[in-house]
Amino acid sequence: MPTPAKKMLKGMGAATVALFATSAVLAQSGGDRLRVTTAMSAEYDSNILRRNPDSVAGPTDNTQFSPKVSVAMNRRFGRTAVKIDGTIGYDFNSRFKFLDRQRIIANLGVDLPVGSQCPISFKATHQQFQFDLNDINSTRSQLQIINRASVDIVCSRPGISPSIGANYATSSAGGLARGKSETWDIHGGVQLTLPSAGVLAVGAQYGQLARPGLEALGIMDGSISKRVYISIDRSVAPRFKVSGYIGYMLVNPERDAVPAFSGAAFKINSSYSFTPRLILNFSASRDAQAGSGIASTYVITEQYRGALDIDVLNDTSMSLSIARQNRRFFGNDFVSDRALNFDHIDSAAFVINRQIGTRFSVGLNGRVLKRRADLDVFEYKSLSGSASVGAKF
């Protein structure tokens, strides 16, 4: 369903990679910051295939080696601020060579005019990586490409002010027709900014979750999404901060065989500082997403995460976290013999990072995953651990 916002953002999203490639040239034309970081990591995973071991012939463990180079730059052109950053790397696998794949992330951010009470903010992202095997019906080599673009105008002056914006995103998975998705939305609202209450807002959103790969085969498998919400961004107390929104959403599929969804939608981020060195973070979200690798028209995804961030020493930090993801799949009748209706993924992880001088860093990570689903083949446990070294230039 073409719209002016969709056409504009689709054209702008293609500029991300080109602008990332010109970051060094732009930095040389002025005195702005250009940062280059290199890193190397090695990760062992006891079940990289993300499948029930009883359904796999042979071992499921693997060690992955991932070198990468990252670039970040900030640049001012008069009252226009430009930020470009990205990472280029490659994953090498010891056992499952078919999972060897490039890993590319490029981000662009533009804010103008700087200092205005109602600035325009544009963001775009391009990503390439191996398709997450949690999200596909088979264990295969599959390149996933994601492009996102957004534009927002948010007025930050005291009192009542308007906001408006639009988002556009595409995702593809090689030649899979059901692996292509396209989403767009427009949103707007009114916000109240008070020194004592922070920022309070009410708004509405209208969008579409489309699957163009199936539409090319004559199957209309999109959905219209609508929502209303209230949002908050404030420091409740010197130690406690909260931001996010809560609202009500409707998802209406085009195919009669697919049930509609109505219910709460939310995204909450909060933090409590026991001390400057000990911070407790919590986040929760629920949203609708277009189907991709797993054959479904749309997915309702809930995510919950709690983390304790600790500054052990001035140059050493640690994070301990637990998380839960719940997903419900709607419109998976194309593959009735392997139709996945829901899954739950629980995880516990730790991260330790140490800075060595001003240029070098080392890190250790560990994670336990457990997935439950209504199909036995998708149920598994995984234990992983990694070590990394990095250098700044």
C-alpha positions as CSV (number, residue, x, y, z in Angstrom):
1,M,0.0,0.0,0.0
2,P,2.0,3.0,-1.2
3,T,2.0,6.2,0.8
4,P,4.0,9.4,0.6
5,A,5.9,8.6,3.8
6,K,6.6,5.0,2.6
7,K,8.0,6.2,-0.8
8,M,10.2,8.9,0.8
9,L,11.7,6.6,3.5
10,K,12.2,3.8,1.0
11,G,14.4,6.0,-1.2
12,M,16.3,7.4,1.8
13,G,17.1,4.0,3.3
14,A,19.3,3.1,0.3
15,A,21.7,5.9,1.1
16,T,22.9,4.4,4.4
17,V,25.7,2.2,3.0
18,A,27.0,4.8,0.6
19,L,27.2,7.4,3.4
20,F,29.0,4.9,5.7
21,A,31.6,4.4,3.0
22,T,32.3,8.1,2.8
23,S,32.8,8.7,6.5
24,A,36.6,8.8,6.3
25,V,36.4,11.4,3.5
26,L,34.0,13.6,5.5
27,A,36.2,13.4,8.6
28,Q,39.2,14.6,6.6
29,S,37.3,17.7,5.6
30,G,36.9,18.9,9.1
31,G,38.1,18.5,12.7
32,D,35.3,16.2,13.8
33,R,35.9,12.9,15.6
34,L,36.7,9.7,13.7
35,R,37.1,6.5,15.8
36,V,38.2,3.1,14.5
37,T,38.0,0.0,16.6
38,T,39.1,-3.6,15.8
39,A,38.1,-6.7,17.7
40,M,38.4,-10.4,17.7
41,S,36.1,-12.9,19.5
42,A,35.8,-16.6,19.9
43,E,32.5,-18.2,21.0
44,Y,31.7,-21.8,21.9
45,D,28.0,-22.8,21.6
46,S,26.8,-26.2,22.6
47,N,23.8,-26.0,20.3
48,I,24.3,-23.5,17.5
49,L,21.7,-25.2,15.3
50,R,18.9,-24.2,17.7
51,R,17.2,-27.6,17.4
52,N,16.2,-30.5,19.6
53,P,19.4,-32.7,19.7
54,D,17.2,-35.8,19.1
55,S,16.2,-34.3,15.7
56,V,19.7,-33.8,14.5
57,A,22.1,-36.5,13.2
58,G,25.4,-35.8,14.9
59,P,26.8,-33.2,17.3
60,T,25.3,-29.6,17.6
61,D,28.2,-27.8,19.2
62,N,30.4,-25.3,17.4
63,T,33.1,-22.6,17.9
64,Q,32.7,-19.4,16.0
65,F,35.6,-16.9,15.4
66,S,34.6,-13.4,14.5
67,P,37.0,-10.6,13.5
68,K,35.5,-7.2,12.9
69,V,36.3,-3.5,12.3
70,S,34.1,-0.7,13.5
71,V,34.1,3.0,12.4
72,A,32.2,5.9,14.1
73,M,32.2,9.6,13.1
74,N,30.3,12.7,14.2
75,R,30.3,15.7,11.8
76,R,28.7,19.2,11.8
77,F,27.7,21.0,8.7
78,G,26.5,24.4,10.0
79,R,23.4,23.6,12.1
80,T,23.1,20.0,10.7
81,A,24.6,17.2,12.8
82,V,25.6,13.9,11.0
83,K,26.5,10.7,12.8
84,I,27.8,7.7,10.9
85,D,28.9,4.4,12.4
86,G,29.2,0.8,11.3
87,T,30.8,-2.6,11.7
88,I,32.1,-5.0,9.1
89,G,33.1,-8.5,10.2
90,Y,32.9,-12.2,9.3
91,D,31.9,-15.3,11.2
92,F,34.0,-18.4,10.7
93,N,32.6,-21.7,12.2
94,S,34.7,-24.7,13.2
95,R,32.1,-27.4,12.6
96,F,29.2,-26.0,10.5
97,K,30.9,-24.2,7.6
98,F,27.6,-23.5,5.9
99,L,27.0,-20.9,8.6
100,D,30.1,-18.8,7.6
101,R,28.7,-15.4,6.8
102,Q,29.5,-11.7,6.7
103,R,28.2,-9.5,9.4
104,I,27.6,-5.9,8.4
105,I,25.9,-3.0,10.3
106,A,25.8,0.6,9.0
107,N,23.9,3.4,10.8
108,L,23.2,7.0,9.7
109,G,21.7,9.7,11.9
110,V,21.0,13.3,10.8
111,D,19.5,16.1,13.1
112,L,18.6,19.5,11.8
113,P,18.6,22.3,12.6
114,V,20.7,21.8,15.7
115,G,19.4,23.9,18.6
116,S,15.8,24.2,17.2
117,Q,12.8,23.6,19.4
118,C,11.3,21.3,16.8
119,P,14.3,19.5,15.1
120,I,13.9,16.9,12.3
121,S,15.6,13.6,13.1
122,F,16.4,11.1,10.4
123,K,17.8,7.6,11.1
124,A,18.7,4.7,8.7
125,T,20.2,1.3,9.2
126,H,21.5,-1.5,6.9
127,Q,22.3,-4.9,8.3
128,Q,23.5,-8.2,6.8
129,F,24.1,-11.4,8.8
130,Q,23.3,-15.1,9.0
131,F,19.6,-15.7,9.6
132,D,18.9,-16.5,13.2
133,L,18.1,-20.2,13.3
134,N,15.5,-19.6,16.0
135,D,13.5,-17.8,13.3
136,I,13.6,-20.3,10.5
137,N,12.0,-23.7,9.9
138,S,15.2,-25.4,8.9
139,T,19.0,-25.3,9.5
140,R,20.3,-23.7,6.4
141,S,22.8,-21.1,5.2
142,Q,20.6,-18.1,4.7
143,L,21.6,-14.4,4.4
144,Q,19.2,-12.0,6.1
145,I,19.2,-8.3,5.0
146,I,17.4,-5.7,7.0
147,N,16.9,-2.0,6.0
148,R,15.3,0.5,8.3
149,A,14.6,4.2,8.0
150,S,12.7,6.7,10.2
151,V,12.0,10.4,10.3
152,D,10.6,12.2,13.4
153,I,9.8,15.8,14.3
154,V,9.5,16.2,18.0
155,C,9.1,19.6,19.6
156,S,10.8,19.9,23.1
157,R,9.7,23.3,24.2
158,P,8.0,23.6,27.6
159,G,4.3,23.2,27.8
160,I,2.2,21.5,25.0
161,S,3.8,20.6,21.7
162,P,3.2,18.3,18.8
163,S,5.2,15.3,17.4
164,I,4.9,13.4,14.1
165,G,7.0,10.7,12.5
166,A,7.1,7.7,10.1
167,N,9.0,4.4,10.0
168,Y,9.8,2.0,7.1
169,A,11.6,-1.4,7.2
170,T,12.3,-4.3,4.9
171,S,13.7,-7.8,5.6
172,S,14.7,-10.5,3.2
173,A,16.0,-14.0,3.6
174,G,17.7,-15.1,0.4
175,G,15.2,-16.6,-2.1
176,L,12.6,-17.5,0.5
177,A,9.2,-16.0,-0.6
178,R,7.9,-16.2,3.0
179,G,11.2,-14.7,4.3
180,K,10.4,-11.2,2.9
181,S,8.6,-8.7,5.0
182,E,7.9,-5.0,4.6
183,T,6.5,-2.7,7.3
184,W,5.6,1.0,7.5
185,D,3.8,3.2,9.9
186,I,3.0,6.8,10.6
187,H,2.5,8.2,14.1
188,G,1.7,11.4,15.8
189,G,0.7,12.9,19.1
190,V,0.8,15.7,21.6
191,Q,3.2,15.9,24.5
192,L,3.3,18.0,27.7
193,T,6.7,18.9,29.1
194,L,6.8,20.0,32.7
195,P,9.9,20.4,34.9
196,S,8.2,18.6,37.7
197,A,6.7,15.7,35.7
198,G,9.1,15.2,32.8
199,V,7.5,14.5,29.4
200,L,4.0,13.0,29.1
201,A,2.4,12.3,25.7
202,V,-0.6,10.8,24.0
203,G,-0.5,9.5,20.4
204,A,-1.8,7.2,17.8
205,Q,-0.1,5.0,15.1
206,Y,-1.3,3.4,11.8
207,G,0.7,1.0,9.8
208,Q,1.0,-2.1,7.6
209,L,2.8,-5.5,8.0
210,A,3.2,-6.8,4.5
211,R,4.8,-10.0,3.0
212,P,5.6,-9.0,-0.6
213,G,7.2,-12.4,-1.4
214,L,3.9,-14.1,-1.0
215,E,2.0,-11.3,-2.7
216,A,4.1,-11.9,-5.8
217,L,2.7,-15.4,-5.8
218,G,-0.9,-14.0,-5.7
219,I,-1.3,-14.6,-1.9
220,M,-2.4,-11.4,-0.1
221,D,-0.9,-12.0,3.4
222,G,-0.5,-8.5,4.9
223,S,-2.0,-7.0,8.0
224,I,-3.1,-3.5,9.1
225,S,-2.0,-2.4,12.6
226,K,-3.5,0.4,14.7
227,R,-2.7,1.6,18.2
228,V,-3.2,4.4,20.7
229,Y,-0.8,5.0,23.5
230,I,0.4,7.2,26.3
231,S,4.1,7.7,27.1
232,I,6.3,9.0,29.8
233,D,9.9,10.0,30.2
234,R,10.9,11.3,33.6
235,S,13.2,10.9,36.6
236,V,10.8,9.8,39.4
237,A,13.5,10.3,42.0
238,P,17.2,11.1,41.9
239,R,17.9,7.3,41.7
240,F,15.0,6.1,39.7
241,K,14.3,6.8,36.0
242,V,11.5,5.4,33.7
243,S,10.6,5.9,30.1
244,G,8.3,4.2,27.6
245,Y,4.7,3.8,26.5
246,I,1.7,1.7,27.1
247,G,-1.3,1.5,24.8
248,Y,-3.8,-0.7,23.0
249,M,-3.2,-2.2,19.5
250,L,-5.3,-3.9,16.8
251,V,-3.9,-6.2,14.1
252,N,-6.3,-7.0,11.2
253,P,-5.0,-9.6,8.7
254,E,-6.1,-9.5,5.0
255,R,-6.6,-13.3,4.8
256,D,-9.8,-14.6,6.4
257,A,-8.1,-17.7,7.7
258,V,-5.8,-15.7,10.0
259,P,-7.3,-14.5,13.3
260,A,-7.1,-10.9,14.3
261,F,-5.4,-9.7,17.5
262,S,-6.3,-7.0,20.0
263,G,-4.6,-6.3,23.3
264,A,-2.1,-4.3,25.2
265,A,1.1,-2.9,23.6
266,F,3.9,-1.5,25.7
267,K,7.6,-0.7,25.9
268,I,9.1,0.2,29.3
269,N,12.7,1.0,30.3
270,S,13.6,1.7,33.9
271,S,16.7,2.0,36.0
272,Y,17.4,2.3,39.7
273,S,20.9,3.4,41.0
274,F,21.7,1.9,44.4
275,T,25.1,3.6,44.0
276,P,26.9,5.1,41.0
277,R,28.6,1.8,40.6
278,L,25.6,-0.5,41.1
279,I,22.6,0.0,38.8
280,L,19.5,-2.2,38.3
281,N,17.8,-2.1,34.9
282,F,14.5,-3.5,33.8
283,S,12.8,-3.5,30.4
284,A,9.6,-4.9,29.0
285,S,7.9,-4.8,25.6
286,R,5.1,-6.2,23.6
287,D,4.6,-5.5,19.9
288,A,3.4,-7.0,16.6
289,Q,6.0,-8.0,13.9
290,A,5.7,-9.2,10.3
291,G,6.4,-12.9,9.8
292,S,9.7,-13.8,8.2
293,G,11.6,-17.1,8.4
294,I,8.9,-19.0,10.3
295,A,5.8,-19.2,8.1
296,S,3.4,-16.8,9.8
297,T,1.4,-13.7,8.8
298,Y,2.4,-11.8,11.9
299,V,4.0,-12.5,15.4
300,I,3.1,-11.0,18.8
301,T,6.4,-10.8,20.7
302,E,6.8,-10.1,24.4
303,Q,10.3,-9.5,25.9
304,Y,11.3,-9.0,29.5
305,R,14.8,-8.4,30.8
306,G,16.4,-7.5,34.1
307,A,20.1,-6.7,34.5
308,L,22.4,-5.7,37.4
309,D,25.3,-3.5,36.1
310,I,28.3,-3.3,38.4
311,D,31.5,-1.2,38.1
312,V,33.9,-3.5,39.9
313,L,36.8,-1.2,39.4
314,N,37.5,2.0,37.4
315,D,38.5,-0.1,34.5
316,T,36.4,-3.3,35.0
317,S,32.6,-3.7,34.6
318,M,30.2,-6.6,35.0
319,S,26.6,-7.3,34.0
320,L,24.4,-10.1,35.2
321,S,21.1,-10.5,33.4
322,I,18.0,-12.7,33.0
323,A,15.5,-12.5,30.1
324,R,12.3,-14.1,28.8
325,Q,10.8,-13.9,25.3
326,N,7.3,-15.1,24.5
327,R,6.1,-15.4,20.9
328,R,2.7,-16.3,19.4
329,F,2.6,-17.0,15.6
330,F,-0.6,-16.1,13.6
331,G,-1.3,-17.4,10.1
332,N,1.1,-20.3,9.9
333,D,-1.4,-22.5,8.0
334,F,0.9,-22.7,4.9
335,V,3.0,-25.4,6.7
336,S,0.5,-27.3,8.7
337,D,2.8,-30.3,9.2
338,R,5.4,-28.1,11.0
339,A,3.3,-25.2,12.1
340,L,4.7,-23.4,15.2
341,N,2.1,-21.7,17.3
342,F,4.2,-20.4,20.2
343,D,7.6,-20.5,21.8
344,H,9.2,-19.3,25.0
345,I,13.0,-18.6,25.3
346,D,14.5,-18.1,28.8
347,S,18.1,-16.9,29.2
348,A,20.7,-16.0,31.9
349,A,23.9,-14.3,31.0
350,F,27.0,-12.5,32.4
351,V,29.3,-10.1,30.7
352,I,32.7,-8.9,32.1
353,N,34.7,-6.2,30.3
354,R,38.1,-4.8,31.3
355,Q,39.7,-1.7,29.8
356,I,43.5,-1.9,29.5
357,G,44.9,1.6,29.2
358,T,43.2,3.9,26.7
359,R,43.4,1.6,23.6
360,F,42.8,-2.0,24.6
361,S,40.0,-4.0,26.1
362,V,39.2,-7.7,26.9
363,G,35.9,-9.3,27.6
364,L,34.3,-12.6,28.8
365,N,30.7,-13.6,28.2
366,G,28.6,-16.6,29.2
367,R,24.9,-17.5,28.5
368,V,22.4,-20.3,29.1
369,L,19.4,-20.6,26.8
370,K,16.3,-22.8,27.1
371,R,13.6,-22.8,24.5
372,R,10.2,-24.4,24.8
373,A,7.7,-24.7,22.0
374,D,4.6,-26.6,21.0
375,L,6.7,-28.6,18.5
376,D,9.4,-30.8,20.0
377,V,11.9,-30.2,17.2
378,F,12.2,-26.5,18.3
379,E,12.9,-27.3,21.9
380,Y,16.5,-27.2,23.0
381,K,19.0,-26.0,25.6
382,S,22.2,-24.1,24.9
383,L,25.3,-23.2,26.9
384,S,27.7,-20.7,25.3
385,G,30.8,-18.7,26.3
386,S,33.0,-16.3,24.5
387,A,36.2,-14.3,24.9
388,S,37.1,-11.1,23.0
389,V,39.9,-8.6,22.6
390,G,39.7,-5.1,21.1
391,A,41.8,-2.1,20.2
392,K,40.9,1.6,19.5
393,F,42.8,3.8,17.1
